[in-house]
Amino acid sequence: MNDSLTWENCHEMDEIANSHLLRAVLISQTICSVIAVPLLILLFRWLLTKSLMHFNTKFILIFNIICALIHLLSRIHQHVSKLCDIFLPRTDGCQIIHDAKYCFFVRLPYNCALWACYTTTIMIALERCIATIFLRKYYGNQTVGPLLVAAQLLITSALLLFVYFPTSFSGVIVYYCLAMSSVQPMYTVIPLCLTMLIQTTALLVFVKLKVVNKEIRLKLRNAGDLCGRYQVEETLRSLNTLSPFFYSSYAFIFTYLALMCITMTVNHNFSSSLFLSLIEGTNWMPQLCLFLPLLLWQQNRNVTKKVRVPSFF
C-alpha cells in the first residue's frame, strides 16, 4: 500500500467497488456502448454516400459521429478497466486507487469527444442559417463546414478548460476517474448551464429555420430562380431528415445536463458510490448513440418517399 494512503482510503475504495448499483450501471453502459459502436460506423458509411445532403452539413455530422465513436471507445475502455478492478481479487481497496495523472489522461479523450458532441446541433443550425442567408451562392461552398467545426473545437476547449481548472495532481486521492470536482461543483455546473443554453438555442433556431425556408419556398414557387429554389429544397430536406437528430439530442442531452447540475450541486448529500452511480448512470450518450442511427435512417426513408422532383429538373 502507498504510504500516502490510509486505512480509511482503502475502506472507502472498497465500499465504492462493492456497490451493486455502480456495478450494474457500469455493465449496462458498457453493453449499450458496445452495441452502439457498429451502428455509428454504419451511419458514418451511410452519410458518406448520401448525395442529397450538402457537403458542409455532412462534414459537421461526420465530425460528430467521429467524436461519438471516440467517446464510446474511451468509455468502453474505462468501464471495462474499472470492472476488472472491481471483480478481480485484491488484498484491499488501495490496490485499485489510481494516480491522479493517470485519471486525467485516460479521461481526457472521453470528455473532449463528449463535450464536442454537445455543441454539434448549434453548428448545424448555424450552417443551415448561412445556407438560408446566402441562398443563391451557397450551393458549391465547402468552407463553412470546416470553419464551424474549428469553432466547435474552440468552444469545446473553452468549456473543458473551465471544467478542468480546479484539477490538481498532488495530494489528491482519486477513487474514480472523473474530470469534474465534487468539492468545487460550480466549475462544472457553469459550463453545463452554458451547454444547456447552447442546446436550447440550437433547437429554437432549427424550428425557426423550417418556418423561414417554407416561406421562402412559397415566394420562389413561381419564380425563375432555379438555384434559389434548389437550395431551399435542399435545406428543407436536410432539416426534415435531421429532425430526429435535433429533437432526440435535445431531449437526451438537456435532461442529462440538468440532472448532472442537480447532482453536482447537492453531491454532499450522497455517498461516494451513489454519487458515482448517478454521474455515470444519467450520462445517456450511449443510449442516444443507440437510437439516433435508427431514427435517422427511418426519417430519411420517410423524407425520401415524400420528395417530389421539382419542375425545374
C-alpha positions in Angstrom: 0.0 0.0 0.0 1.2 3.5 -0.8 2.4 5.4 2.3 0.2 8.4 1.4 -2.9 6.2 1.6 -4.6 5.4 4.9 -6.9 2.6 6.0 -9.8 4.9 5.6 -8.9 5.5 2.0 -8.8 1.7 1.4 -12.1 1.2 3.1 -13.7 4.0 1.1 -12.5 2.4 -2.1 -13.7 -1.0 -1.1 -17.2 0.4 -0.4 -17.3 2.0 -3.9 -16.0 -1.2 -5.6 -18.6 -3.3 -3.7 -21.6 -1.1 -4.7 -24.1 -3.3 -6.6 -25.7 -0.2 -8.1 -22.4 1.1 -9.6 -21.5 -2.3 -10.9 -24.9 -2.5 -12.6 -24.5 1.0 -14.1 -21.1 0.3 -15.5 -22.1 -3.1 -17.0 -25.3 -1.6 -18.6 -23.5 1.4 -20.0 -20.7 -0.8 -21.4 -23.2 -3.1 -23.2 -25.0 -0.1 -24.7 -21.7 1.4 -25.8 -20.5 -1.8 -27.4 -23.8 -2.2 -29.4 -23.8 1.5 -30.4 -20.3 1.4 -32.0 -21.2 -0.7 -35.1 -24.4 1.3 -35.6 -22.4 4.6 -35.6 -19.9 3.0 -38.1 -22.8 2.1 -40.4 -24.2 5.6 -40.0 -20.8 7.0 -40.9 -20.7 5.0 -44.1 -24.3 5.9 -44.9 -23.6 9.7 -44.6 -20.5 9.4 -46.9 -22.7 8.0 -49.7 -25.7 10.4 -49.1 -25.8 12.7 -52.1 -28.9 14.7 -51.2 -27.2 16.5 -48.3 -24.9 19.5 -48.6 -21.2 18.9 -48.0 -21.0 21.3 -45.1 -23.9 19.6 -43.3 -22.3 16.2 -43.8 -18.9 17.4 -42.7 -20.3 18.6 -39.3 -22.4 15.4 -38.9 -19.4 13.1 -39.7 -17.3 15.0 -37.2 -20.0 14.4 -34.6 -20.0 10.7 -35.4 -16.2 10.5 -35.0 -16.4 12.3 -31.7 -19.2 9.9 -30.5 -17.1 6.9 -31.5 -14.1 8.2 -29.6 -16.3 8.8 -26.6 -17.8 5.3 -26.7 -14.5 3.6 -27.2 -12.9 5.5 -24.4 -16.0 4.8 -22.2 -15.7 1.0 -23.0 -12.0 1.0 -22.1 -12.6 2.9 -18.8 -15.6 0.9 -17.7 -14.0 -2.5 -18.6 -10.9 -1.5 -16.7 -12.9 -0.4 -13.7 -15.0 -3.6 -13.8 -11.8 -5.6 -13.9 -10.5 -3.7 -10.8 -13.8 -4.3 -9.1 -14.2 -8.0 -9.8 -10.6 -9.2 -9.7 -9.2 -10.4 -6.3 -7.4 -7.8 -4.2 -6.0 -7.6 -0.7 -7.5 -4.1 -0.1 -9.1 -1.2 -1.8 -5.9 0.8 -2.1 -4.7 -1.6 -4.8 -7.3 -0.1 -7.2 -6.8 3.6 -6.4 -5.3 5.1 -9.5 -2.9 8.0 -9.8 -4.4 11.4 -10.5 -2.3 12.0 -13.6 -3.4 8.6 -15.0 -7.1 9.5 -14.4 -6.6 12.9 -16.1 -5.1 11.5 -19.3 -7.4 8.4 -19.5 -10.5 10.6 -19.1 -9.4 13.4 -21.5 -10.5 11.8 -24.8 -13.7 10.7 -23.1 -14.6 14.3 -22.1 -13.2 16.1 -25.2 -15.3 13.9 -27.5 -18.4 14.1 -25.3 -18.4 17.9 -25.0 -17.8 18.2 -28.7 -21.0 16.2 -29.3 -22.8 18.6 -27.0 -22.1 21.5 -29.4 -22.9 19.8 -32.7 -26.6 20.9 -33.0 -25.8 24.6 -32.8 -23.2 24.2 -35.5 -25.6 22.5 -37.9 -28.2 25.2 -37.1 -25.7 27.9 -37.9 -24.6 26.1 -41.1 -28.3 26.0 -42.3 -28.7 29.7 -41.3 -25.8 30.6 -43.5 -27.2 28.4 -46.3 -30.5 30.3 -46.0 -29.0 33.8 -45.9 -26.7 33.2 -48.9 -29.4 31.2 -50.7 -28.1 31.7 -54.3 -24.4 31.5 -53.6 -24.2 28.6 -51.2 -24.5 25.5 -53.3 -20.8 25.0 -54.1 -19.5 26.2 -50.8 -17.2 23.7 -48.9 -15.5 26.0 -46.4 -18.4 26.8 -43.9 -18.5 23.3 -42.5 -14.7 23.0 -41.7 -14.8 26.6 -40.2 -17.8 25.7 -38.0 -16.0 22.6 -36.8 -13.0 24.7 -35.9 -15.3 27.0 -34.0 -16.8 24.0 -32.3 -13.4 22.8 -31.2 -12.7 26.2 -29.7 -16.0 26.3 -27.8 -15.4 22.8 -26.5 -11.9 23.7 -25.4 -13.1 26.8 -23.5 -15.8 24.8 -21.7 -13.4 22.0 -20.8 -10.7 24.4 -19.6 -13.2 25.8 -17.1 -14.2 22.2 -16.0 -10.6 21.2 -15.6 -9.4 24.5 -13.9 -9.5 23.2 -10.3 -7.7 19.9 -11.2 -4.8 19.1 -9.0 -2.3 16.3 -9.3 -0.6 16.5 -5.9 -2.1 15.3 -2.6 -5.3 14.1 -4.3 -6.9 10.7 -3.6 -8.8 9.6 -6.7 -11.3 6.9 -6.0 -12.8 7.1 -9.5 -11.6 8.9 -12.6 -13.8 12.0 -13.2 -13.0 15.4 -14.7 -15.4 17.3 -12.5 -14.7 18.4 -9.0 -17.3 17.5 -6.3 -15.5 19.9 -3.9 -15.9 22.9 -6.3 -19.0 21.9 -8.3 -19.5 25.4 -9.8 -16.6 24.8 -12.1 -18.8 22.0 -13.7 -22.2 23.5 -13.2 -21.5 26.8 -15.0 -20.2 25.0 -18.2 -23.2 22.6 -18.0 -25.6 25.5 -17.8 -23.9 27.2 -20.8 -24.2 24.0 -22.8 -27.9 23.7 -21.9 -28.3 27.3 -23.2 -26.5 26.3 -26.4 -28.7 23.2 -26.9 -31.9 25.3 -26.4 -30.7 28.0 -28.8 -29.9 25.4 -31.4 -33.4 23.9 -31.2 -35.1 27.3 -31.4 -33.0 28.2 -34.5 -33.8 24.8 -36.1 -37.5 25.3 -35.6 -37.4 28.9 -36.9 -35.3 27.8 -40.0 -38.0 25.3 -41.0 -40.6 28.1 -40.9 -38.5 30.6 -42.8 -37.5 28.2 -45.5 -41.1 27.2 -46.1 -42.0 30.8 -46.5 -39.1 31.3 -49.0 -40.2 28.2 -50.9 -43.7 29.7 -51.3 -42.2 33.0 -52.6 -40.0 31.3 -55.1 -42.5 28.8 -56.3 -43.5 30.8 -59.4 -40.1 32.5 -59.8 -37.5 31.5 -62.3 -34.7 31.3 -59.8 -33.7 27.7 -60.2 -30.6 27.9 -58.0 -32.5 29.5 -55.1 -35.4 27.0 -55.4 -33.0 24.1 -55.3 -31.1 25.4 -52.3 -34.4 25.9 -50.4 -35.5 22.4 -51.2 -32.1 21.0 -50.1 -32.3 23.0 -46.8 -35.9 21.8 -46.1 -34.9 18.2 -47.0 -31.9 18.4 -44.6 -33.9 19.9 -41.8 -36.6 17.3 -42.1 -34.1 14.5 -42.2 -32.2 15.9 -39.2 -35.4 16.5 -37.1 -34.8 13.3 -35.1 -31.2 14.3 -34.5 -32.2 17.7 -33.1 -35.1 16.6 -31.0 -33.5 13.4 -29.6 -30.2 15.2 -28.9 -32.1 18.0 -27.1 -34.2 15.5 -25.1 -31.3 13.3 -24.1 -28.5 15.8 -23.6 -30.5 18.6 -22.0 -32.1 16.2 -19.5 -28.7 14.6 -18.7 -27.1 18.0 -18.2 -29.9 19.2 -15.9 -29.6 16.0 -13.8 -25.9 16.5 -13.7 -26.2 20.1 -12.5 -28.6 18.9 -9.7 -26.3 16.0 -8.8 -23.2 18.2 -8.6 -25.0 20.9 -6.6 -26.2 18.5 -3.9 -23.5 15.9 -4.1 -22.6 16.4 -0.4 -25.9 14.6 0.4 -24.8 11.4 -1.4 -22.4 8.6 -0.6 -19.5 8.3 -2.9 -20.9 5.1 -4.6 -24.3 6.7 -5.1 -22.8 9.9 -6.5 -20.6 8.0 -9.0 -23.6 5.8 -10.0 -25.7 8.9 -10.7 -22.9 10.6 -12.7 -22.4 7.5 -14.9 -26.0 6.4 -15.0 -27.5 9.6 -16.1 -25.0 10.1 -18.9 -27.2 8.9 -21.7 -24.8 9.3 -24.6 -24.6 5.5 -25.3 -28.4 5.3 -25.4 -28.5 8.4 -27.7 -25.9 6.7 -30.0 -28.1 3.6 -30.0 -31.3 5.2 -31.1 -30.0 8.0 -33.3 -28.9 6.0 -36.3 -32.2 4.1 -36.3 -34.2 7.3 -36.1 -32.2 9.0 -38.8 -32.5 6.0 -41.2 -36.2 5.9 -40.6 -36.7 9.6 -41.0 -34.6 9.6 -44.2 -36.8 6.9 -45.7 -39.9 9.0 -44.9 -38.4 12.1 -46.3 -37.3 10.3 -49.5 -40.8 9.0 -50.1 -42.3 12.5 -49.8 -39.7 14.2 -52.1 -41.3 15.4 -55.3 -38.9 16.2 -58.1 -39.2 19.9 -58.7 -40.4 21.0 -62.1 -37.2 22.8 -62.9 -35.5 19.3 -63.2 
